[in-house]
Amino acid sequence: MKSIFYIQAVFILLLFIGSCEKEIDVDLPRPEEKLIVEGVIELGEIPYVILSKSSGYFDPTDIQSVANSYVSDAVISISDGTVTNQMTKICSSTLSATQQEQLSELVGIPVALLGSYDICGFIDPSMTGEIGKSYTISIDWKGNNYQGTTQILPPVALDSAWFEVFGDRDSLGFLYAQMTEPASEKNFYRWFAQRINSYRYGSLKGQQKDERFLLPTSSVFDDEFVNGTTFEFGYGKPVASDKFDDQVPERGFYKVGDTVVVKFCSIDKGVYSFISTAEEQILSTGSPFATPVNVTSNMSNGALGLWAGYSPYFDTIVCAR
């Protein structure tokens, strides 16, 4: 009886509190501004780095605010252990429309943003990723120095890759792969995929299905349970847009007729740690039962983000029954 009375009392109290309309102003402290790093060096490709700065929770999120968050007044150097170069700043205002589209596909910044605002990044056209080398970037910004190091590891090939219709669905399914995992050392991997065929009907007719390589929700794994074994694994289609084939019932599925390029990358432990903790945080967002996750950047001095080395193996899958 006491518990019933207690519940009733709490309920009445909540109703009373809810009926109050007094406006309460909460003065939240301004969060410390952090540098955010998005940098990539890939086997056989030149490195690029894009910088931005963190914003407050209640700051505006319109396109102007997003454009203003990008950082262009930094000085960045890159070293492979033998040669050290200062990276070249390149801004979208100096690029042609075609070059802006290419840059958008490479780094994922919308073309509209590149065309409307002067967004700058940093490259080194004289350096490319080589197997066995470590690459360090050093960033000077607002009197502070930030550093990060990543490696280009030997790529690991897939034994085979294929498409398979799922269950009793007529034409929808997933991609699968088989690999023989090297037993000699600890390895880490990341999966990308891109549909390179075009839509055949509707308002998107003639448009390539994926403009760039996309990532599934959980894109990385290590060899803790598969070291030295031959095993199979699979992935669904990343959901990255409001296109009709990203909606139910096709959501998450590849389709008969798709041609998909798989980019299977070897990565180092630092890259894996950042991505795995970031993806875990994204998956747990909104869950009251989730354990808080600390995302582990491989950048020093409190910078956020990632300097990532990728060593890819490519395969092409034609989706057929």
Secondary structure, 3 states (H helix, E strand, C coil): CHHHHHHHHHHHHHHHHHHCCCCCCCCCCCCCCCEEEEEEEEECCCCEEEEEECCCCCCCCCHHHHHHCEECCCEEEEECCCCEEECEEEEHHHCCHHHHHHHHHHHCCCHHHHHHCCCEEEECCCCCECCCCEEEEEEEECCEEEEEEEECCCCCCCCEEEEEECCCCCCEEEEEEEEECCCCCCCEEEEEEEECCEECCCCCECCECCCCCECCCCCEEECCCCCCCEEEEEECCCCCCCCHHHCCCCCCCEECCCEEEEEEEEECHHHHHHHHHHHHHHHHCCCCCCCCCCCCCCECCCCEEEEEEEEEEEEEEECCC
